[in-house]
Amino acid sequence: MIAEVPVTSEIVAVINLKPDLEDLVPSETSVQQAFGDPSAVSSFPKVLRRRLERFFADQNMSPKADSTMWVKIAAGLTVLLGSWIAIYALRPDSWRFVALFVLGGLAQAFLLLNIAHDSNHNAISKVPAVNKVLNYVFDMCGINSYMWRLLHHRGHHSCINLHGEDDALTGHGIFRFTPYEPRAYHHRFQHIYGLFVYAVYSLDYVFVKDFACFFVPRQGYLKNAKHPAREYAILFAGKAFYLTYMLVLPIFVLGKSPLLVAGAFLLVHLITGLIVTLVFQTTHTVDGTYFPADRGEFDNGVYHIFATTADYATGNPLVGWLAGGLNHHIAHHLCPFVCHTHYASLTRIARETAEEFGVPYREHPTMTRAIWHHLILLKQLGNEN
């Protein structure tokens, strides 16, 4: 029996999430409607939410970044900056140049998963300006932070695994990610070509997707949105900065072959695209998760999260460290404004409470198994009507 303890309004705000469709991005201070009206929901969501809130009160702990998180931020930025300093200071030969270039690319993937994603959720600091500055890690890695925020919050967190709404399920005809997507002949091979296409995911984001979402959006909520003028400026400035330090300067300052630089750039994106895509795809699109027909299928958002989301390798701290805690994905959706370094503890609470109430909790023991079950789903959807 867990003793009743006072729960601060800050903790409640961090635990809860109210999708605000008018503002596109939900506010952390929007509480009580996160998973429905507490007076109208069943006992499992109420008990789970109360236990998640109590965890921080019991520990007298902030749900924002702890010392581990600040170490991760420092480590990621140090490796990224260090790799580029080494490139210009040492002026390495071709192979060492590629090695340092790839090291910088791996640091970018680490920063995207560990720092940019949390800052996007205002999960690092209770000071908005700190999160805003760290959110520009996206732009430093070639991805527009403003548009990613809109797509991730409005196009994913508010509509997990909903066909036609969840941006993560957009297959552009190349993939069939849900049973509601029309099946084409080539989809029967999607479990074979999938990983190769995933590898170019980040290239698409840098050169195509951001511009398409700003200027020729398919999503209704983006068509009706009026983006601030400064975000258009940041879009072009961010792309120019990224392409300058990644492509232009190595050619004109270091005198490297354009072909060598382009090859290193392509290699970085193939690695980054594959890593980032698999970290996310293995949390929702696996053969054990559910694809609701509409938003009203569940009477409470907590049940929606548990049905559509799967964890993996939650007992492996190395995976959690490298993947930004996103292998604890149920905890992330339950508590999106909480720093990911707290997810392991929140996952234990979610798992134990789900078992107590007989609610299915989905987890794969390793990331390899999660990838395998993602490919199984692709094969099933590619062969079934």
C-alpha positions in Angstrom: 0.0 0.0 0.0 1.5 3.3 -1.0 1.0 6.1 1.5 -0.8 9.3 0.4 1.7 12.2 -0.1 1.2 15.7 -1.3 1.6 16.1 -5.0 2.7 19.5 -6.3 1.0 21.2 -9.2 4.3 21.2 -11.0 4.5 17.4 -10.9 0.9 17.0 -11.9 1.4 19.3 -14.9 4.5 17.3 -16.0 2.7 14.0 -15.7 -0.3 15.0 -17.7 -0.8 15.9 -21.3 -3.8 17.6 -22.9 -3.7 17.5 -26.7 -4.7 21.1 -27.7 -5.6 20.9 -31.4 -6.1 24.6 -31.8 -2.6 25.4 -30.7 -1.2 22.3 -32.4 1.3 21.7 -29.6 0.0 20.8 -26.2 0.7 22.9 -23.1 2.4 21.3 -20.1 0.2 23.3 -17.8 -3.0 21.8 -19.4 -3.9 19.3 -16.7 -6.7 17.0 -15.6 -7.9 16.3 -19.2 -4.8 14.4 -20.1 -6.5 11.0 -20.2 -10.1 12.1 -19.7 -12.1 13.4 -16.8 -10.7 11.6 -13.6 -14.2 11.3 -12.2 -15.3 9.4 -15.3 -12.5 7.0 -15.9 -12.0 3.5 -14.6 -9.7 2.6 -11.7 -6.6 1.6 -13.7 -5.9 5.0 -15.2 -6.6 6.8 -12.0 -4.4 4.5 -9.9 -1.6 4.6 -12.5 -1.6 8.3 -12.8 -1.6 8.7 -9.0 1.3 6.4 -8.6 3.3 8.1 -11.4 2.7 11.5 -9.7 3.6 10.1 -6.3 6.9 8.7 -7.5 8.4 12.2 -7.7 6.8 13.5 -4.5 8.0 10.4 -2.6 11.6 10.9 -3.8 11.4 14.7 -3.4 12.7 14.8 -7.0 12.1 17.1 -9.9 10.7 15.4 -13.0 13.0 17.4 -15.2 16.7 16.8 -15.9 18.9 15.2 -13.3 22.7 15.1 -13.1 22.7 12.1 -15.5 20.9 14.1 -18.1 23.3 17.0 -17.9 26.2 14.6 -18.3 24.5 13.2 -21.5 24.0 16.7 -22.9 27.7 17.6 -22.2 29.0 14.3 -23.6 26.9 14.6 -26.8 27.9 18.1 -27.5 31.6 17.5 -26.6 31.8 14.6 -29.1 30.1 16.5 -31.8 32.2 19.7 -31.4 35.4 17.6 -30.7 35.0 15.7 -34.0 34.8 18.9 -36.0 37.6 20.6 -34.1 39.8 17.5 -34.8 38.9 17.7 -38.5 40.1 21.3 -38.8 43.0 21.1 -36.3 44.5 17.8 -37.6 43.5 18.1 -41.3 43.4 14.3 -41.5 43.8 12.2 -44.6 40.8 10.9 -46.5 40.1 7.8 -44.3 40.6 9.6 -41.0 38.4 12.5 -42.3 35.6 10.0 -43.0 36.0 8.4 -39.6 35.8 11.7 -37.8 32.9 12.8 -40.0 31.0 9.7 -39.1 31.8 10.1 -35.4 30.3 13.6 -35.7 27.2 12.0 -37.4 26.8 9.4 -34.6 27.0 12.3 -32.1 24.2 14.0 -34.0 22.0 10.8 -33.8 22.8 10.7 -30.1 21.8 14.3 -29.7 18.6 13.9 -31.7 17.4 11.0 -29.6 18.7 12.1 -26.2 18.6 15.9 -26.1 16.5 17.3 -29.0 13.5 15.0 -28.3 13.4 15.8 -24.6 13.7 19.5 -25.2 10.9 19.3 -27.8 8.7 18.1 -24.9 10.0 20.7 -22.5 11.3 17.8 -20.4 14.8 19.1 -19.7 14.1 22.2 -17.7 11.2 24.1 -16.1 12.7 27.2 -17.7 11.2 27.4 -21.2 14.2 29.2 -22.6 16.6 26.4 -21.8 14.4 23.9 -23.6 14.1 26.3 -26.6 17.8 26.6 -26.9 18.4 22.9 -26.7 15.6 22.3 -29.2 17.8 24.0 -31.8 19.8 20.8 -31.8 17.3 19.7 -34.4 18.3 22.6 -36.7 22.0 21.9 -36.0 21.4 18.4 -37.3 19.6 19.7 -40.4 16.0 19.2 -39.2 13.6 22.1 -38.6 12.9 22.1 -34.9 9.6 24.0 -35.2 8.1 21.7 -37.8 9.3 18.6 -36.0 7.6 19.8 -32.9 4.3 20.3 -34.6 4.4 16.9 -36.4 5.5 15.1 -33.3 2.9 16.5 -30.9 -0.2 17.0 -33.2 0.7 14.3 -35.7 1.7 11.6 -33.3 1.2 12.0 -29.5 -2.5 13.0 -29.9 -3.3 10.2 -32.4 -1.1 7.2 -31.8 -1.4 4.5 -34.5 -4.5 6.2 -36.1 -4.5 5.8 -39.8 -4.6 9.1 -41.7 -3.7 11.1 -38.6 -0.5 9.6 -37.1 2.4 11.2 -39.1 4.6 8.2 -38.1 2.4 5.9 -40.2 2.7 7.9 -43.4 4.1 5.4 -45.9 3.8 7.6 -49.0 2.6 4.5 -50.9 6.0 2.9 -50.3 4.8 1.2 -47.0 1.6 -0.2 -45.7 1.8 0.5 -42.0 -1.8 -0.2 -41.0 -4.5 -2.6 -42.0 -6.6 0.4 -43.2 -4.0 1.4 -45.8 -4.8 0.2 -49.4 -2.5 -2.7 -50.3 -0.3 -2.5 -53.4 1.6 -5.4 -55.1 5.0 -4.1 -54.0 4.0 -4.1 -50.3 4.5 -7.8 -50.2 8.2 -7.0 -50.3 8.2 -4.2 -47.8 9.8 -6.3 -45.0 12.7 -6.8 -47.4 13.3 -3.3 -48.7 12.1 -1.5 -45.5 15.5 -1.1 -43.9 17.0 0.3 -47.0 14.3 2.9 -47.3 14.6 3.8 -43.6 18.3 4.5 -44.2 17.4 7.6 -46.4 14.8 8.8 -43.9 17.0 11.7 -42.6 17.9 12.8 -46.1 14.2 13.1 -46.9 13.7 15.2 -43.7 16.6 17.5 -44.5 15.9 18.1 -48.2 12.2 17.4 -48.7 9.9 16.9 -45.8 10.5 20.2 -43.9 9.9 22.3 -47.0 6.9 20.3 -48.0 5.3 20.7 -44.6 5.8 24.5 -44.7 4.8 25.1 -48.3 2.7 22.2 -49.6 1.4 20.4 -46.5 -0.9 17.4 -46.8 -2.0 17.5 -43.2 -5.2 19.5 -42.6 -3.9 21.0 -39.4 -0.9 22.4 -41.2 -2.9 23.7 -44.1 -4.9 25.8 -41.7 -1.9 26.9 -39.6 -0.3 30.3 -39.9 3.4 29.9 -39.1 5.2 32.9 -37.6 7.5 34.7 -40.1 10.5 34.0 -37.9 10.0 30.3 -38.4 10.3 30.6 -42.1 13.6 32.5 -41.5 14.8 29.9 -39.1 13.9 27.2 -41.7 16.2 28.6 -44.3 18.9 29.8 -41.9 19.0 26.5 -40.2 19.3 24.5 -43.5 22.0 26.9 -44.8 24.0 26.6 -41.6 23.8 22.8 -41.6 24.8 22.4 -45.2 27.6 25.0 -44.9 29.4 23.2 -42.0 28.6 19.7 -43.3 29.4 20.2 -47.0 30.7 23.6 -48.0 33.4 24.3 -45.5 35.2 20.9 -45.7 35.5 21.4 -49.5 36.5 25.0 -49.6 38.4 25.3 -46.3 40.0 21.9 -46.0 40.3 21.4 -49.8 38.6 17.9 -49.6 37.3 16.3 -52.7 33.6 17.1 -53.2 33.1 13.4 -53.9 34.7 12.4 -50.6 32.7 14.9 -48.6 29.4 14.0 -50.4 30.2 10.3 -49.7 30.9 10.9 -46.0 27.7 13.0 -45.8 25.7 10.2 -47.4 27.2 7.6 -45.1 26.3 9.7 -42.0 22.7 10.0 -43.1 22.3 6.4 -44.0 23.5 5.5 -40.5 21.5 8.2 -38.7 18.3 7.5 -40.7 18.4 3.8 -39.9 19.2 4.3 -36.2 16.5 7.0 -35.6 13.8 5.3 -37.6 14.3 1.9 -36.0 14.3 3.4 -32.5 10.8 4.8 -33.2 9.3 2.2 -35.5 9.9 -0.6 -33.0 7.7 1.2 -30.4 4.4 1.3 -32.3 4.5 -0.7 -35.5 5.2 -4.2 -34.3 3.0 -7.2 -34.7 1.7 -7.0 -31.1 0.4 -3.5 -31.2 -3.1 -2.3 -32.1 -4.3 0.1 -34.7 -7.5 1.8 -33.6 -10.2 2.5 -36.1 -10.9 6.0 -34.7 -10.1 8.2 -31.7 -13.2 7.2 -29.8 -12.4 3.5 -29.7 -11.0 3.7 -26.1 -12.9 5.4 -23.3 -9.6 6.6 -21.8 -6.2 7.6 -23.3 -4.2 5.4 -21.0 -5.8 2.3 -22.6 -5.0 3.7 -26.0 -1.4 4.1 -25.1 -1.0 0.6 -23.7 -2.8 -1.0 -26.7 -0.7 0.9 -29.3 2.7 1.1 -27.7 5.4 -1.5 -27.0 8.6 -1.2 -24.9 11.8 -3.1 -25.6 15.0 -3.9 -23.7 13.9 -1.9 -20.6 16.3 -4.0 -18.5 19.3 -2.9 -20.6 20.7 0.4 -19.3 23.0 0.8 -22.4 20.0 0.7 -24.8 18.2 3.3 -22.6 21.3 5.5 -22.5 21.9 5.4 -26.3 18.2 5.6 -27.3 17.2 8.5 -25.1 15.0 6.3 -23.0 12.7 5.8 -25.9 12.7 2.0 -25.4 10.6 2.9 -22.3 8.0 4.2 -24.7 4.9 3.6 -22.7 6.4 5.8 -19.9 7.2 8.4 -22.5 3.6 8.6 -23.7 2.2 8.6 -20.2 4.6 11.3 -19.1 5.9 13.2 -22.1 7.0 16.2 -20.1 9.3 14.1 -17.8 13.0 13.8 -18.6 13.8 10.4 -20.1 16.4 9.6 -17.4 13.4 8.9 -15.0 11.7 6.5 -17.4 13.1 3.3 -16.0 11.5 3.9 -12.7 8.2 5.0 -14.3 8.2 1.9 -16.5 8.4 -0.4 -13.4 5.3 1.5 -12.0 3.4 1.2 -15.3 4.3 -2.5 -15.7 3.4 -3.5 -12.1 0.1 -1.5 -12.2 -0.9 -3.0 -15.6 -0.2 -6.5 -14.3 -2.3 -5.7 -11.1 -5.3 -4.6 -13.2 -4.9 -7.2 -16.0 -4.0 -4.7 -18.7 -1.7 -6.1 -21.4 1.8 -4.6 -21.2 3.9 -5.2 -24.3 7.7 -5.5 -24.3 10.3 -7.2 -26.3 13.4 -8.4 -24.4 15.9 -6.9 -26.8 15.9 -4.2 -29.6 16.8 -7.0 -32.0 13.6 -8.8 -31.2 11.7 -5.6 -31.5 13.1 -5.0 -35.0 12.2 -8.6 -35.9 8.6 -8.1 -34.8 8.5 -4.8 -36.8 9.5 -6.7 -39.9 7.0 -9.4 -39.1 4.3 -6.8 -39.1 5.5 -5.4 -42.4 5.3 -8.8 -43.9 1.8 -9.5 -42.5 0.5 -6.1 -43.8 2.2 -6.6 -47.1 0.4 -9.9 -47.7 -3.0 -9.4 -46.1 -5.9 -7.4 -47.3 
